[in-house]
């Protein structure tokens, strides 16, 4: 019975820690750029894009296809960065737990 109560407390503590980590990720801003900084995307740790900034020279050039490619590259890179950051933070919370393979939180 004592082991069960200990497990329940650990689960409750983990739930609180995960909620805190999710709040921290939502507040964290990451920036990813493409085209040597010509396109910059700001994204939160939980994956919400908050800003896209363009070098004015890109717009003046008139090469819409290149601009679209740079935007897509920057957005995808920012999303990857947010996912990797979130995964790293969640691994910190589950460190020491003996979770079965493929079971992540």
HELIX and SHEET records of a PDB file:
HELIX    1   1 UNK A    2  UNK A   27  1                                  26    
HELIX    2   2 UNK A   56  UNK A   61  1                                   6    
HELIX    3   3 UNK A   64  UNK A   94  1                                  31    
SHEET    1   A 3 UNK A  29  UNK A  34  0                                        
SHEET    2   A 3 UNK A  39  UNK A  44 -1                                        
SHEET    3   A 3 UNK A  49  UNK A  54 -1                                        
END                                                                             
